[in-house]
Amino acid sequence: MTDITGWRDLGFARVDTGREARTGDPEVVYGEGKSPEQVVALLRALREEHPSRALLATRLDGAARAAVRAAFADVTVDDTARCATLGPLPPPYGQVVIVAAGTSDAPVSGEAAVTARAFGASVDVVADVGVAGIHRLLAVRDRLVAADCLVVVAGMEGALPSVVGGLTGVPLVAVPTSVGYGASMGGVAALLAMLNSCAPGVVVVNIDNGFGAGVHAARVARAAGGRDGTGDGGDR
């Protein structure tokens, strides 16, 4: 029987080695607040436990990104998303479409896209289609309705998820970003607007949480595409 409770003590961290057996995906390294050496050590430990799985590290600063590039020959680093994936990505199941209001939202939408790919979904990114020029959004509606799950990322007043939710019936997770002028209150205005959306079916993650949105969307898409995400699928 697979051990669902295992962990490895690295001194500075206890790596959860049983997470894949419990959830279908291994632990992810959250890089913020960690030294480059700690990030590399965590990825090494996870690689030893999950040699055939793609591994993900998020919120990596410049020094951490340089360290993982130097440590691993097969790492892929996305500097805009501040993420790294180690090892081959899994076969994609289902379709996630990431919709970003503006180019200033790219770090968060990029994090969502990298995460969804690492968690086993096919990803399409639609960028810079905010409500200030809504004709840009209407022009790509066919791409939106083809998705199994949408991730809609916006700062400022956070209106884009409501608009997209009124144009489609696709499961939708909204991501407020901290982009905006003073009264946006670091993303609180967008968060409250999304929580109060009158479009049905809009669910909301925390401010700048592209990772959480990407995981949710990938799980929805994987289920729609024939992989249930429990670790019991025949693709493993």
C-alpha positions as CSV (number, residue, x, y, z in Angstrom):
1,M,0.0,0.0,0.0
2,T,1.2,3.5,-0.8
3,D,2.3,5.5,2.2
4,I,0.0,8.6,2.4
5,T,1.6,9.9,5.6
6,G,5.3,10.0,4.8
7,W,7.6,13.0,5.2
8,R,11.3,13.6,5.2
9,D,13.1,15.9,7.7
10,L,15.6,18.2,6.0
11,G,16.3,20.1,9.2
12,F,14.8,23.4,8.0
13,A,11.7,21.7,6.5
14,R,9.7,18.5,6.7
15,V,8.9,17.5,3.1
16,D,5.5,15.9,2.6
17,T,6.4,12.8,0.6
18,G,2.8,11.3,0.9
19,R,1.0,14.1,-0.8
20,E,0.9,12.5,-4.3
21,A,-0.7,9.4,-2.9
22,R,-3.3,11.5,-1.1
23,T,-4.1,14.1,-3.7
24,G,-2.7,12.9,-7.1
25,D,0.1,15.5,-7.1
26,P,3.4,15.9,-5.2
27,E,4.2,18.8,-2.8
28,V,4.9,22.2,-4.4
29,V,7.8,24.3,-3.2
30,Y,6.7,27.8,-2.2
31,G,9.8,29.9,-2.7
32,E,9.0,33.1,-1.0
33,G,11.0,33.6,2.2
34,K,13.3,30.6,1.4
35,S,17.0,30.9,0.5
36,P,18.1,29.7,-2.9
37,E,19.9,26.8,-1.1
38,Q,16.7,25.7,0.6
39,V,14.7,25.8,-2.6
40,V,17.3,23.6,-4.3
41,A,17.4,21.2,-1.4
42,L,13.6,20.9,-1.4
43,L,13.5,20.2,-5.1
44,R,16.2,17.6,-4.8
45,A,14.4,15.8,-2.1
46,L,11.1,15.8,-4.0
47,R,12.9,14.6,-7.1
48,E,14.2,11.6,-5.2
49,E,10.7,10.8,-4.0
50,H,9.0,11.5,-7.3
51,P,11.5,10.8,-10.1
52,S,8.9,10.4,-12.8
53,R,6.8,13.4,-12.0
54,A,7.1,17.1,-12.9
55,L,7.8,19.2,-9.9
56,L,6.8,22.8,-9.3
57,A,8.4,25.7,-7.4
58,T,6.6,29.1,-7.2
59,R,7.4,32.6,-6.0
60,L,11.1,32.3,-6.8
61,D,13.1,35.5,-6.6
62,G,16.0,36.2,-9.0
63,A,18.6,34.5,-6.9
64,A,16.5,31.3,-6.4
65,R,15.8,31.2,-10.1
66,A,19.5,31.4,-10.9
67,A,20.2,28.7,-8.3
68,V,17.7,26.2,-9.8
69,R,19.0,26.9,-13.3
70,A,22.5,26.0,-12.1
71,A,21.5,23.0,-10.1
72,F,19.2,21.1,-12.6
73,A,19.8,20.6,-16.2
74,D,16.2,19.8,-17.1
75,V,14.6,22.7,-15.2
76,T,12.3,25.2,-17.0
77,V,12.1,28.6,-15.5
78,D,9.5,31.2,-16.3
79,D,10.9,34.6,-15.1
80,T,7.6,36.5,-15.5
81,A,5.7,33.9,-13.5
82,R,8.6,33.5,-11.1
83,C,8.1,29.7,-11.3
84,A,10.2,26.7,-12.2
85,T,9.2,23.2,-13.3
86,L,11.6,20.3,-13.0
87,G,11.2,17.3,-15.2
88,P,8.8,16.4,-18.0
89,L,5.3,17.8,-17.8
90,P,2.5,15.1,-17.5
91,P,0.3,14.4,-20.6
92,P,-2.4,17.1,-20.7
93,Y,-6.0,16.2,-19.9
94,G,-8.7,18.7,-20.6
95,Q,-8.4,22.4,-21.4
96,V,-7.8,25.4,-19.1
97,V,-8.0,28.9,-20.6
98,I,-6.3,31.7,-18.6
99,V,-7.8,35.1,-19.3
100,A,-5.8,38.1,-18.2
101,A,-7.2,41.7,-18.1
102,G,-3.9,43.4,-18.7
103,T,-0.2,42.9,-19.2
104,S,0.4,44.1,-15.6
105,D,-1.4,41.0,-14.4
106,A,1.1,38.7,-16.2
107,P,3.0,37.5,-13.1
108,V,-0.2,36.2,-11.6
109,S,-1.7,34.8,-14.9
110,G,1.7,33.3,-15.7
111,E,1.8,31.5,-12.3
112,A,-1.7,30.1,-13.0
113,A,-0.7,28.9,-16.4
114,V,2.6,27.2,-15.3
115,T,0.7,25.6,-12.4
116,A,-2.1,24.3,-14.5
117,R,0.4,22.8,-17.0
118,A,2.4,21.2,-14.1
119,F,-0.8,19.7,-12.7
120,G,-1.7,18.0,-16.0
121,A,-4.0,20.3,-18.0
122,S,-3.6,21.8,-21.5
123,V,-3.4,25.6,-21.2
124,D,-4.4,28.4,-23.6
125,V,-3.6,32.0,-22.5
126,V,-5.7,35.0,-23.6
127,A,-3.9,38.2,-22.5
128,D,-4.9,41.9,-22.4
129,V,-8.6,41.6,-22.8
130,G,-9.8,43.9,-20.0
131,V,-13.1,45.6,-19.9
132,A,-11.7,49.0,-21.0
133,G,-11.6,47.6,-24.5
134,I,-14.3,44.9,-24.3
135,H,-14.3,44.3,-28.0
136,R,-11.0,42.4,-27.5
137,L,-12.8,40.0,-25.2
138,L,-15.8,39.5,-27.5
139,A,-13.4,38.6,-30.3
140,V,-12.1,35.6,-28.5
141,R,-15.3,34.2,-27.1
142,D,-14.9,31.0,-29.1
143,R,-11.7,30.2,-27.2
144,L,-13.4,30.8,-23.9
145,V,-16.4,28.5,-24.5
146,A,-14.0,25.7,-25.7
147,A,-12.5,25.5,-22.2
148,D,-13.2,23.0,-19.5
149,C,-12.3,25.6,-16.9
150,L,-11.5,29.3,-17.0
151,V,-9.1,31.3,-14.8
152,V,-9.9,35.0,-15.1
153,V,-7.2,37.4,-13.7
154,A,-7.8,41.1,-13.1
155,G,-6.8,44.0,-10.9
156,M,-8.2,47.5,-10.8
157,E,-11.9,47.2,-10.2
158,G,-12.0,43.5,-10.9
159,A,-14.9,43.5,-13.4
160,L,-13.6,41.0,-15.9
161,P,-14.7,37.8,-14.3
162,S,-18.3,39.0,-14.1
163,V,-18.3,39.9,-17.8
164,V,-16.7,36.5,-18.8
165,G,-19.2,34.7,-16.5
166,G,-22.0,36.4,-18.3
167,L,-20.7,35.3,-21.7
168,T,-20.0,31.6,-20.9
169,G,-21.3,28.7,-18.9
170,V,-17.8,27.3,-18.3
171,P,-16.7,26.8,-14.7
172,L,-14.8,29.9,-13.7
173,V,-12.3,30.8,-11.0
174,A,-11.5,34.5,-10.6
175,V,-8.2,35.8,-9.4
176,P,-8.0,39.4,-8.0
177,T,-4.5,41.0,-8.4
178,S,-2.9,43.7,-6.4
179,V,-2.6,45.8,-9.6
180,G,-4.2,49.2,-9.4
181,Y,-4.1,52.8,-8.0
182,G,-4.5,53.8,-4.4
183,A,-8.1,53.0,-3.8
184,S,-7.7,49.5,-5.1
185,M,-6.2,48.8,-1.7
186,G,-3.7,46.3,-2.9
187,G,-6.3,44.1,-4.6
188,V,-9.0,44.3,-2.0
189,A,-11.3,46.3,-4.3
190,A,-11.0,43.6,-7.0
191,L,-11.4,40.8,-4.4
192,L,-14.7,42.3,-3.1
193,A,-16.0,43.0,-6.6
194,M,-15.4,39.4,-7.6
195,L,-16.9,38.0,-4.4
196,N,-20.0,40.2,-5.1
197,S,-20.3,39.2,-8.8
198,C,-23.8,38.9,-10.1
199,A,-22.7,36.4,-12.7
200,P,-23.5,32.9,-11.5
201,G,-20.8,30.3,-11.1
202,V,-17.9,32.6,-10.3
203,V,-15.7,31.3,-7.5
204,V,-12.8,33.4,-6.1
205,V,-9.3,32.7,-4.8
206,N,-7.2,35.1,-2.7
207,I,-5.4,38.1,-4.0
208,D,-2.5,37.3,-6.4
209,N,-3.1,33.5,-5.9
210,G,-2.5,32.3,-9.4
211,F,-1.2,29.0,-8.0
212,G,-4.4,28.1,-6.2
213,A,-6.5,29.0,-9.3
214,G,-4.2,27.0,-11.5
215,V,-4.6,23.9,-9.3
216,H,-8.3,24.2,-9.1
217,A,-8.7,24.7,-12.9
218,A,-6.4,21.8,-13.7
219,R,-8.4,19.5,-11.5
220,V,-11.6,20.5,-13.2
221,A,-10.0,20.0,-16.6
222,R,-8.4,16.7,-15.7
223,A,-11.8,15.3,-14.6
224,A,-13.4,16.6,-17.8
225,G,-10.6,15.1,-19.9
226,G,-10.8,11.7,-18.3
227,R,-8.3,11.9,-15.4
228,D,-9.9,12.1,-12.0
229,G,-6.9,13.5,-10.1
230,T,-7.0,10.9,-7.3
231,G,-3.9,9.1,-8.3
232,D,-5.9,6.1,-9.6
233,G,-5.9,7.0,-13.3
234,G,-4.5,4.6,-15.9
235,D,-2.2,7.3,-17.2
236,R,0.2,6.8,-14.3
